[in-house]
């Protein structure tokens, strides 16, 4: 199995969204954490940026509506 390492930025550009990012702590299962790492690596972005995009694209509302 060959895994390609894709370099990703350590931090997103400052004020990319017109706001300064703040530090928050969340708890995830190991499975969710691994999936977050996998997708962020594939996209070449940080875990933080992936979560930011999911929220800003309204995907949390999609999940909420599926309940």
C-alpha positions as CSV (number, residue, x, y, z in Angstrom):
1,X,0.0,0.0,0.0
2,X,1.5,3.3,-1.1
3,X,0.4,6.5,0.7
4,X,1.2,9.8,-0.9
5,X,2.0,12.6,1.5
6,X,0.4,15.8,0.4
7,X,1.9,18.9,2.0
8,X,-0.7,21.2,3.6
9,X,-0.4,24.6,5.1
10,X,0.1,24.8,8.8
11,X,-2.4,27.6,9.1
12,X,-5.0,29.2,6.8
13,X,-4.4,32.7,5.6
14,X,-5.1,35.3,8.1
15,X,-8.5,36.9,7.8
16,X,-9.5,34.5,5.0
17,X,-13.1,34.7,6.3
18,X,-12.9,38.3,7.6
19,X,-12.5,37.0,11.2
20,X,-9.7,35.8,13.4
21,X,-9.8,32.1,14.2
22,X,-10.0,31.1,17.9
23,X,-8.8,27.9,19.5
24,X,-11.5,25.4,20.6
25,X,-11.3,21.9,22.0
26,X,-13.6,19.1,20.8
27,X,-13.8,15.4,21.5
28,X,-14.1,12.9,18.7
29,X,-14.1,9.1,18.5
30,X,-10.9,7.6,17.0
31,X,-12.9,6.6,13.9
32,X,-14.1,10.2,13.4
33,X,-10.7,11.6,14.0
34,X,-9.1,9.2,11.5
35,X,-11.7,10.2,8.9
36,X,-11.1,13.9,9.5
37,X,-7.4,13.3,9.0
38,X,-7.9,11.2,5.9
39,X,-10.2,13.8,4.2
40,X,-8.1,16.8,5.2
41,X,-5.0,15.1,3.9
42,X,-6.7,14.3,0.6
43,X,-7.8,17.9,0.2
44,X,-4.4,19.3,1.3
45,X,-5.9,21.4,4.1
46,X,-5.8,21.4,7.9
47,X,-8.4,19.7,10.0
48,X,-9.4,23.1,11.2
49,X,-10.0,24.4,7.7
50,X,-12.0,21.2,6.8
51,X,-14.3,21.8,9.7
52,X,-14.6,25.5,8.8
53,X,-15.6,24.6,5.3
54,X,-18.2,22.0,6.4
55,X,-19.9,24.5,8.7
56,X,-19.8,27.4,6.2
57,X,-21.2,25.3,3.4
58,X,-24.2,24.5,5.6
59,X,-23.5,20.8,5.8
60,X,-24.3,20.8,9.6
61,X,-27.9,21.8,8.7
62,X,-28.1,18.9,6.3
63,X,-27.1,16.5,9.0
64,X,-29.6,18.2,11.4
65,X,-32.4,17.8,8.9
66,X,-31.7,14.1,8.6
67,X,-32.6,13.4,12.2
